[in-house]
Amino acid sequence: MAVRRVLALVLGGGRGTRLYPLTRDRSKPAVPLAGKYRIIDVPLSNCINSGVQRIYVLTQFNSVSLHRHIRRTYTFDPFSGGFVEILAAQQTNDTTTWYQGTADAVRQNIRYLQQPDIRHVLILSGDQLYRMNYADMLATHVARRADVTIAGIPVHDDAASGLGIMRLDGTGRVVGFLEKPQTLAELDMMRTDPAWIETQGVPAAGRTLMASMGIYLFDRDCLLDLLTKTDYQDFGREVFPTAIRSKTVHLHAFDGYWEDIGTIRSYYQCNLDLARHAVPFELADPEAPIYSRARFLPPSRLDGATVRQSLVSDGCVIGEGAVVERSVIGLRCRIGPNVVIRDSVILGNDFYEPPADLATRAAHGEPPLGIGADTVIEGAIIDKNVRIGCGARITNEHGWDNTADDPRFVVRDGVVVVPKDAVVPDGWRADLGAVRPG
């Protein structure tokens, strides 16, 4: 099959400043998702489900936990020839610099693309949530005799200002590209005929702008030519626009759930969407599952708690009288009696606390891992291994958009974030603490 000659490169992302403080100790693709997954599991699962089994993940910043997760999770049998391997930024005889951008990261690892049995190279982002069969994209690429194929999704005018918009001719060839158009004149210049969108099996539904998803399929030799003859550093801003002018670039139309998890707000909303009753992205898809690390954890125990429209991961204990609504509860969570959690994402814990450690911490006045009795959490993200005492209140009652950094509580994009390993004492209230608008 032709898909066996596809090499996938998953870009591990930069510093992830817009996801800070979730990226304080980990890279963007390593951030937990939907309770039991990590964001990197999405593109890797799409590859596996599509038959693409040769995969490199390019990493640079805060990558230890990402490396550990990939090593423990993705192991192929010796007869398939498949692999998921890390290409970390490193000094070599050819370069002594960090990756300077997405295209530069691929250029610094160009020798892995030059293997004789590679025909196509798939470039993927490590921080998006969607489900796609890349074999369908390859079929579009071959049928159109394209040098480059890009996945695109139709969007309404109000979403275009944050995306790269493509202009197409009547055959689906990409003939123009505009990053984040802001005016009506710019939008009108980039519109796609709704009738053509419908011919691709995608309902237009009033959407006349085709946005780039940042998913590229290159003929291997075409990509080598673009990288070796230029010093461009970024695919979206430099390599792709150049390819439009000098190569044959076609669109692969997609119409499904797709979210670029680039900010605290988008991450927060994406998780809550997965917990909704009418879920827009089904995790339990038997045809294309999302894979992750297998853990040997006990079932979760709910002792008289009320749980509505929520995801509860393995190994949790939720105490009597607790109320969990429209929330995501991560692995090994300990939630005390009468706790109220609404519209929140609790990332859980990396370990169970031994009884001896519990006693030592109690002697020093520190709460155990988890959420103490009578605490209220609303509109928040609680990172891993956080200790929250009894009767605390973690909400954004002031309606702040952003606050200055605090060891226990920050607000980003209007969402409360309690950083990893934070300790919140009994009775602590955000509005009485040291937090202030930043």
VMD Tcl script that draws the C-alpha trace (Angstrom):
set ca {
  {0.00 0.00 0.00}
  {1.17 3.54 -0.77}
  {0.52 4.63 2.82}
  {3.39 2.40 3.91}
  {5.75 4.79 2.12}
  {4.53 7.80 4.12}
  {6.79 9.19 6.85}
  {5.04 11.33 9.49}
  {6.75 14.18 11.34}
  {4.88 15.47 14.39}
  {6.04 18.93 15.45}
  {6.38 19.05 19.22}
  {5.82 22.80 19.50}
  {7.79 25.68 20.93}
  {7.71 27.17 24.43}
  {3.93 27.11 24.63}
  {3.75 30.51 26.31}
  {0.02 30.89 25.64}
  {-0.64 27.66 27.57}
  {1.44 28.75 30.55}
  {1.41 27.69 33.43}
  {0.34 24.27 32.08}
  {3.58 24.35 30.04}
  {5.78 25.45 32.94}
  {7.04 21.88 33.47}
  {6.03 20.13 30.24}
  {5.78 20.71 26.50}
  {2.44 21.44 24.82}
  {1.95 17.95 23.38}
  {2.51 16.45 26.86}
  {-0.34 18.43 28.48}
  {-3.06 16.03 29.73}
  {-6.32 15.89 27.79}
  {-9.77 14.50 28.67}
  {-8.60 13.04 31.96}
  {-6.47 10.12 30.79}
  {-4.81 11.16 27.51}
  {-2.12 13.61 26.46}
  {-2.49 15.91 23.47}
  {0.26 14.05 21.56}
  {-1.94 10.93 21.60}
  {-4.27 12.54 19.04}
  {-1.92 12.85 16.02}
  {-0.16 9.59 16.90}
  {-3.50 7.74 17.08}
  {-4.59 9.28 13.77}
  {-1.37 7.98 12.21}
  {-1.82 4.48 13.58}
  {-5.48 4.31 12.56}
  {-4.51 5.51 9.05}
  {-1.81 2.88 8.58}
  {1.04 5.39 8.90}
  {3.47 3.56 11.16}
  {6.77 5.38 10.70}
  {6.59 8.45 12.89}
  {9.13 10.92 14.25}
  {8.23 13.44 16.96}
  {10.39 16.60 16.90}
  {10.88 18.06 20.37}
  {12.84 20.85 22.01}
  {11.34 22.47 25.14}
  {10.46 20.76 28.45}
  {10.36 17.41 26.69}
  {11.20 14.90 29.44}
  {7.61 13.95 30.29}
  {6.72 13.77 26.60}
  {9.65 11.44 25.91}
  {8.66 9.27 28.87}
  {5.05 9.03 27.72}
  {5.97 8.09 24.15}
  {8.50 5.51 25.30}
  {6.00 3.83 27.62}
  {3.07 3.96 25.19}
  {4.03 3.41 21.55}
  {5.80 0.12 20.85}
  {5.25 -1.72 17.56}
  {5.83 -5.42 16.95}
  {9.14 -6.25 15.24}
  {7.43 -7.47 12.03}
  {5.57 -4.26 11.15}
  {8.58 -2.01 10.68}
  {6.69 0.66 12.57}
  {8.10 3.06 15.14}
  {7.49 6.28 17.03}
  {10.87 7.91 17.70}
  {11.98 11.19 19.23}
  {14.09 13.67 17.29}
  {15.21 16.10 19.98}
  {17.10 19.28 19.16}
  {20.81 18.51 19.35}
  {24.20 19.71 18.27}
  {25.65 17.94 15.24}
  {28.50 18.46 12.79}
  {26.02 20.32 10.56}
  {24.32 22.57 13.12}
  {24.84 23.85 16.64}
  {21.60 25.82 17.05}
  {18.17 25.15 18.52}
  {15.28 24.66 16.14}
  {14.44 28.13 14.81}
  {10.94 27.19 13.64}
  {8.87 24.33 12.26}
  {10.62 24.22 8.87}
  {14.05 24.60 10.43}
  {13.30 21.69 12.76}
  {12.58 19.46 9.76}
  {15.62 20.78 7.88}
  {17.92 19.91 10.79}
  {16.66 16.31 10.55}
  {16.60 16.11 6.77}
  {18.68 12.94 6.65}
  {15.73 10.96 8.02}
  {13.65 12.06 5.03}
  {16.27 10.82 2.58}
  {15.69 7.12 3.20}
  {15.18 5.46 -0.20}
  {11.74 3.95 0.53}
  {10.09 7.24 1.58}
  {7.79 8.73 -1.07}
  {5.61 11.15 0.92}
  {6.13 13.17 4.11}
  {3.23 14.10 6.37}
  {3.75 17.17 8.56}
  {1.50 17.30 11.65}
  {1.01 19.57 14.63}
  {1.33 18.14 18.12}
  {-1.34 20.37 19.71}
  {-4.63 19.80 17.87}
  {-7.73 17.69 18.56}
  {-9.39 16.08 15.53}
  {-9.86 12.68 13.91}
  {-8.67 12.21 10.33}
  {-7.79 9.27 8.10}
  {-4.57 10.34 6.42}
  {-5.02 7.60 3.81}
  {-7.93 9.67 2.43}
  {-5.64 12.70 2.26}
  {-3.06 10.61 0.41}
  {-5.74 9.48 -2.06}
  {-6.60 13.15 -2.75}
  {-2.90 13.94 -3.19}
  {-2.35 11.14 -5.70}
  {-5.59 11.78 -7.62}
  {-4.75 15.48 -8.05}
  {-1.09 14.74 -8.94}
  {-0.14 17.36 -6.38}
  {3.30 18.24 -5.10}
  {1.74 19.39 -1.81}
  {-1.68 18.73 -0.31}
  {-3.00 20.71 2.64}
  {-5.97 19.87 4.83}
  {-8.52 22.65 5.05}
  {-11.80 23.21 6.86}
  {-14.57 25.64 5.86}
  {-15.24 28.38 8.42}
  {-17.57 31.34 8.89}
  {-16.34 34.93 8.62}
  {-16.14 35.45 12.38}
  {-13.60 32.65 12.80}
  {-11.30 33.71 9.96}
  {-9.40 36.46 11.80}
  {-7.42 33.90 13.82}
  {-6.64 31.49 10.98}
  {-4.76 31.23 7.69}
  {-7.26 31.42 4.81}
  {-6.68 29.87 1.37}
  {-7.96 31.00 -2.03}
  {-8.81 28.17 -4.44}
  {-9.45 27.89 -8.15}
  {-12.27 25.82 -9.62}
  {-10.29 22.56 -9.38}
  {-9.34 22.84 -5.70}
  {-5.82 24.06 -6.39}
  {-4.58 26.55 -3.81}
  {-3.67 29.81 -5.58}
  {-3.47 32.23 -2.63}
  {-3.00 32.39 1.10}
  {-3.68 35.13 3.66}
  {-2.75 34.86 7.33}
  {-5.45 36.13 9.73}
  {-7.48 38.42 7.45}
  {-9.08 41.30 9.35}
  {-11.21 43.29 6.90}
  {-14.27 42.44 4.83}
  {-12.35 43.29 1.66}
  {-9.68 40.73 2.57}
  {-12.33 38.11 3.31}
  {-14.14 38.75 0.02}
  {-10.85 38.31 -1.83}
  {-10.38 34.82 -0.33}
  {-13.89 33.35 -0.60}
  {-14.54 29.88 -2.02}
  {-17.66 29.09 -4.06}
  {-20.07 27.20 -1.73}
  {-21.12 24.99 -4.66}
  {-17.53 23.78 -5.04}
  {-17.29 23.07 -1.30}
  {-20.41 20.90 -1.61}
  {-18.78 18.86 -4.41}
  {-16.14 17.75 -1.90}
  {-18.77 16.09 0.26}
  {-18.57 18.93 2.80}
  {-21.73 20.93 3.60}
  {-21.02 24.62 3.06}
  {-23.72 25.74 5.51}
  {-22.89 29.40 4.93}
  {-19.15 28.84 5.26}
  {-17.28 30.36 2.32}
  {-13.74 30.59 3.68}
  {-11.33 27.66 3.65}
  {-8.94 27.67 6.60}
  {-5.62 25.86 6.78}
  {-5.46 23.15 9.45}
  {-1.66 23.13 9.42}
  {-1.61 19.54 8.13}
  {0.62 19.10 5.05}
  {1.38 16.13 2.79}
  {4.46 16.63 0.60}
  {6.02 14.60 -2.13}
  {9.32 13.81 -0.44}
  {11.47 15.25 -3.24}
  {9.37 18.42 -3.34}
  {9.89 18.97 0.39}
  {13.63 18.37 0.08}
  {13.76 20.93 -2.71}
  {11.88 23.55 -0.68}
  {14.06 23.04 2.40}
  {17.47 22.82 0.76}
  {17.03 25.80 -1.59}
  {15.76 28.21 1.07}
  {16.51 29.10 4.68}
  {12.85 29.50 5.58}
  {12.09 28.73 9.20}
  {8.30 28.31 9.34}
  {5.95 26.14 7.28}
  {2.80 28.22 7.63}
  {4.32 31.66 7.07}
  {7.09 30.87 4.58}
  {7.32 27.37 3.08}
  {3.64 26.94 2.27}
  {3.20 30.36 0.56}
  {6.34 29.68 -1.49}
  {5.00 26.27 -2.49}
  {1.78 27.90 -3.75}
  {3.82 30.04 -6.14}
  {6.24 27.39 -7.38}
  {4.56 23.98 -6.91}
  {1.20 22.31 -7.45}
  {-0.68 22.65 -4.16}
  {-4.16 21.15 -3.70}
  {-6.72 21.13 -0.92}
  {-7.99 18.11 1.00}
  {-11.34 19.21 2.40}
  {-12.23 18.17 5.95}
  {-15.44 18.69 7.88}
  {-15.39 17.46 11.44}
  {-14.42 18.57 14.92}
  {-11.07 20.34 14.87}
  {-9.58 22.44 17.65}
  {-6.18 24.07 17.77}
  {-5.28 23.82 21.47}
  {-3.06 26.87 21.60}
  {-4.39 28.91 24.53}
  {-5.64 28.31 28.05}
  {-9.16 29.25 26.92}
  {-9.17 26.84 23.96}
  {-7.70 24.05 26.12}
  {-10.30 24.63 28.81}
  {-13.22 24.76 26.36}
  {-12.00 21.72 24.45}
  {-11.98 19.59 27.61}
  {-15.43 20.75 28.65}
  {-16.75 20.01 25.15}
  {-15.62 16.42 25.58}
  {-17.70 16.15 28.76}
  {-20.90 17.53 27.24}
  {-24.01 15.39 26.79}
  {-24.07 16.10 23.03}
  {-20.34 15.54 22.62}
  {-18.89 17.04 19.39}
  {-15.90 14.67 19.39}
  {-16.51 11.07 20.41}
  {-13.59 9.51 22.25}
  {-15.25 6.07 22.17}
  {-15.01 5.51 18.40}
  {-14.48 1.78 17.73}
  {-13.20 2.46 14.20}
  {-10.60 5.05 15.18}
  {-9.80 4.99 18.91}
  {-7.51 7.44 20.67}
  {-4.65 5.45 22.19}
  {-2.72 6.25 25.33}
  {-0.54 4.66 27.96}
  {-2.02 1.54 29.56}
  {-2.22 2.02 33.32}
  {-3.07 -0.55 35.96}
  {-5.41 1.47 38.14}
  {-8.49 0.42 40.10}
  {-11.99 1.49 39.05}
  {-13.14 4.84 40.35}
  {-15.34 4.83 43.45}
  {-18.23 7.27 43.93}
  {-19.51 7.27 47.51}
  {-22.90 8.96 47.25}
  {-21.63 11.69 44.93}
  {-23.63 13.39 42.18}
  {-21.95 13.50 38.78}
  {-23.51 15.15 35.73}
  {-22.11 15.62 32.20}
  {-18.58 14.83 33.32}
  {-15.68 12.52 32.51}
  {-14.22 10.60 35.45}
  {-10.91 8.82 34.89}
  {-9.51 5.67 36.51}
  {-8.41 5.36 40.11}
  {-10.51 8.21 41.57}
  {-12.41 8.44 44.86}
  {-15.24 10.98 45.05}
  {-16.64 11.48 48.53}
  {-20.19 11.50 49.86}
  {-22.25 14.56 49.01}
  {-19.79 15.82 46.39}
  {-21.24 17.42 43.26}
  {-19.37 17.29 39.94}
  {-21.00 19.03 36.99}
  {-19.75 19.66 33.44}
  {-16.19 18.80 34.40}
  {-13.27 16.50 33.62}
  {-11.72 14.52 36.48}
  {-8.23 13.13 35.84}
  {-6.41 10.04 37.07}
  {-6.13 9.20 40.80}
  {-8.18 12.19 41.96}
  {-9.12 12.32 45.64}
  {-12.21 14.51 46.11}
  {-13.51 14.95 49.65}
  {-17.09 15.04 50.99}
  {-19.38 17.90 49.99}
  {-16.93 19.29 47.43}
  {-18.54 21.23 44.56}
  {-16.78 21.17 41.17}
  {-18.44 22.91 38.23}
  {-17.17 23.71 34.73}
  {-13.65 22.69 35.68}
  {-10.77 20.50 34.52}
  {-8.98 18.56 37.27}
  {-5.82 16.95 35.88}
  {-5.40 14.46 38.74}
  {-2.28 12.98 40.31}
  {0.79 11.10 39.11}
  {0.89 8.81 42.14}
  {-0.91 7.62 45.25}
  {0.43 9.09 48.47}
  {1.87 6.52 50.93}
  {0.37 6.61 54.46}
  {3.75 7.53 55.98}
  {3.98 10.59 53.74}
  {0.43 11.58 54.66}
  {1.34 11.55 58.34}
  {4.51 13.59 57.78}
  {2.70 16.25 55.77}
  {-0.14 16.41 58.27}
  {2.37 17.07 61.02}
  {3.59 20.07 59.03}
  {0.05 21.33 58.42}
  {-0.02 20.39 54.73}
  {-3.16 18.90 53.17}
  {-2.94 15.55 51.36}
  {-3.00 15.19 47.59}
  {-6.45 15.99 46.31}
  {-9.32 18.29 47.17}
  {-10.43 18.67 50.77}
  {-13.99 18.58 52.10}
  {-16.38 21.49 51.47}
  {-14.15 23.11 48.84}
  {-15.77 24.91 45.89}
  {-14.07 24.97 42.45}
  {-15.73 26.71 39.50}
  {-14.41 27.68 36.07}
  {-10.93 26.39 36.86}
  {-8.09 24.15 35.72}
  {-6.35 22.33 38.57}
  {-2.98 20.99 37.41}
  {-1.44 17.72 38.63}
  {-0.39 16.84 42.18}
  {-2.14 19.82 43.77}
  {-3.01 19.82 47.48}
  {-6.17 21.74 48.30}
  {-7.30 21.94 51.92}
  {-10.83 21.90 53.32}
  {-13.25 24.76 52.76}
  {-11.19 26.49 50.07}
  {-12.87 28.54 47.35}
  {-11.27 28.64 43.89}
  {-13.33 30.76 41.53}
  {-12.90 33.87 39.42}
  {-15.47 35.91 41.32}
  {-13.90 39.19 40.19}
  {-14.22 38.30 36.51}
  {-10.52 38.95 35.85}
  {-9.14 38.19 32.39}
  {-5.55 37.78 33.61}
  {-3.68 38.13 36.89}
  {-0.09 38.32 37.99}
  {1.60 34.99 38.70}
  {0.96 33.51 42.12}
  {2.21 30.12 43.39}
  {-1.37 29.01 44.10}
  {-3.67 30.78 41.67}
  {-3.47 32.61 38.34}
  {-6.09 33.65 35.80}
  {-5.40 33.27 32.08}
  {-7.98 34.12 29.42}
  {-10.58 34.38 32.19}
  {-9.87 30.82 33.40}
  {-8.53 30.11 36.89}
  {-5.40 27.90 36.85}
  {-3.87 26.32 39.95}
  {-0.30 25.36 38.92}
  {1.24 21.92 39.28}
  {2.33 20.91 42.81}
  {0.64 23.95 44.37}
  {-0.48 23.83 48.02}
  {-3.72 25.60 48.91}
  {-4.38 25.71 52.68}
  {-7.67 25.18 54.49}
  {-10.19 27.98 53.99}
  {-8.11 29.77 51.36}
  {-10.03 32.15 49.08}
  {-8.65 33.55 45.86}
  {-10.31 36.94 46.35}
  {-8.59 37.37 49.73}
  {-5.16 36.21 48.60}
  {-2.28 38.05 47.00}
  {-3.69 37.74 43.48}
  {-4.17 40.97 41.54}
  {-4.83 41.86 37.91}
  {-1.69 41.44 35.78}
}
mol new
graphics top color blue
foreach p $ca { graphics top sphere $p radius 0.5 }
foreach p [lrange $ca 0 end-1] q [lrange $ca 1 end] { graphics top cylinder $p $q radius 0.2 }
display resetview
